[in-house]
């Protein structure tokens, strides 16, 4: 993880955002020596959200607390994909 002060980041914010977005590099913006914010790629956040959802599903499955599923025919009906 690259660290840069907020004051130094001001002059190169566009470049820092592009680095985070395209290389999946995490860039920490520091304020008085402490990390104040992170620049991360949206894809990194999406990947973390997906991993969290899978983990939550696996935990609920192991605990036996999953709700009832939705039959495929109902999913198709709701999405307007019924066979005609």
C-alpha positions as CSV (number, residue, x, y, z in Angstrom):
1,X,0.0,0.0,0.0
2,X,1.3,3.4,-1.0
3,X,1.0,6.2,1.5
4,X,0.9,9.9,0.6
5,X,0.0,13.0,2.6
6,X,-3.2,14.7,1.8
7,X,-1.3,17.9,1.0
8,X,1.0,16.1,-1.5
9,X,-2.0,14.2,-3.0
10,X,-3.8,17.4,-4.0
11,X,-1.3,18.1,-6.8
12,X,-1.5,14.6,-8.2
13,X,-5.0,13.5,-7.3
14,X,-5.9,12.6,-10.9
15,X,-2.9,10.4,-11.3
16,X,-3.5,8.7,-7.9
17,X,-7.1,8.0,-8.8
18,X,-6.0,6.4,-12.1
19,X,-3.4,4.3,-10.4
20,X,-5.9,3.0,-7.9
21,X,-8.5,2.4,-10.6
22,X,-6.4,0.7,-13.2
23,X,-3.7,-1.2,-11.2
24,X,-5.9,-2.1,-8.2
25,X,-3.3,-0.4,-6.1
26,X,-4.5,0.9,-2.7
27,X,-3.3,4.4,-1.9
28,X,-3.6,5.6,1.7
29,X,-4.0,9.4,2.2
30,X,-2.5,10.4,5.5
31,X,-3.2,13.3,7.7
32,X,-0.6,14.1,10.4
33,X,0.9,10.6,10.0
34,X,-2.4,8.7,10.3
35,X,-4.4,7.1,7.5
36,X,-7.4,9.3,6.8
37,X,-8.8,7.7,3.6
38,X,-8.1,5.1,1.0
39,X,-8.2,5.3,-2.7
40,X,-9.2,1.8,-4.0
41,X,-10.6,0.5,-7.3
42,X,-14.3,0.0,-7.5
43,X,-13.6,-3.6,-8.6
44,X,-11.7,-4.2,-5.3
45,X,-14.8,-3.1,-3.4
46,X,-17.1,-5.2,-5.5
47,X,-14.8,-8.3,-5.0
48,X,-14.9,-7.7,-1.2
49,X,-18.7,-7.4,-1.2
50,X,-19.0,-10.6,-3.3
51,X,-16.7,-12.4,-0.8
52,X,-18.7,-11.1,2.1
53,X,-22.0,-12.2,0.5
54,X,-20.6,-15.8,-0.1
55,X,-19.2,-15.9,3.4
56,X,-22.6,-14.8,4.9
57,X,-24.4,-17.4,2.7
58,X,-22.1,-20.2,3.9
59,X,-22.5,-19.2,7.5
60,X,-26.3,-19.1,7.3
61,X,-26.3,-22.4,5.5
62,X,-24.1,-24.0,8.2
63,X,-26.3,-22.5,10.9
64,X,-29.5,-23.7,9.1
65,X,-30.9,-20.2,9.0
66,X,-31.3,-19.8,5.2
67,X,-34.8,-18.7,4.2
68,X,-36.8,-20.6,1.7
69,X,-35.6,-20.4,-1.9
70,X,-37.6,-19.2,-4.8
71,X,-38.6,-21.8,-7.4
72,X,-37.1,-21.2,-10.9
73,X,-40.5,-20.9,-12.5
74,X,-41.3,-18.0,-10.1
75,X,-38.0,-16.3,-10.9
76,X,-38.7,-16.6,-14.6
77,X,-42.2,-15.1,-14.1
78,X,-40.9,-12.2,-12.1
79,X,-38.2,-11.4,-14.7
80,X,-40.7,-11.8,-17.6
81,X,-38.8,-14.8,-18.9
82,X,-41.6,-17.3,-19.0
83,X,-41.6,-19.8,-21.8
84,X,-44.4,-19.1,-24.3
